[in-house]
Each structure stands twice: as C-alpha cells, then as structure tokens.
Amino acid sequence: MLKFIKHNMATIGGIEIFPLISFLIFFIFFIGLFAWVIRMKKAEVKTLANLPFQDEEDNQNPVNQ
C-alpha cells in the first residue's frame, strides 16, 4: 500500500511544496489564536468561562410567568 502511494506522490510535479504550505497554515493559525487569547479582557474570559454553567443555572431558577 505504501509503495502505491509513494509512487503516485513521486510522479506529481511540485508536490514537495504542499507539506511546507500545510505547516505554515497550521503555524500561523495557532500563533494568531494565541495572540487573540492573550489580548482578551478578563471580563470576556469570565463570560466565556461561565457559558457552560449558564443553562444549568437557568434550569434551576425558572422564571414564573
């Protein structure tokens, strides 16, 4: 199976650039994500951190209609 894939990859011209492009996209995405997280305000982080518990609190304290 590996020989079949290796043969097909060897016959494609310019294939050696694709792993480099994939790595750059991966690296740039996570660097951007890291920069976004570092710049977030603490209030926004607390709001996002409490989102999973918000629905649970709403179910425990139903509003009377």
DATANOR-V809652 format. One record per residue. SS is DSSP state (hx for helix, st for strand, lp for the rest). Layout:
SS / SS
//
This chain:
lp / hx / hx / hx / hx / hx / hx / hx / hx / hx / hx / lp / lp / lp / lp / hx / hx / hx / hx / hx / hx / hx / hx / hx / hx / hx / hx / hx / hx / hx / hx / hx / hx / hx / hx / hx / hx / hx / hx / lp / lp / hx / hx / hx / hx / hx / hx / hx / hx / hx / hx / hx / hx / hx / hx / hx / hx / hx / hx / hx / lp / lp / lp / lp / lp
//
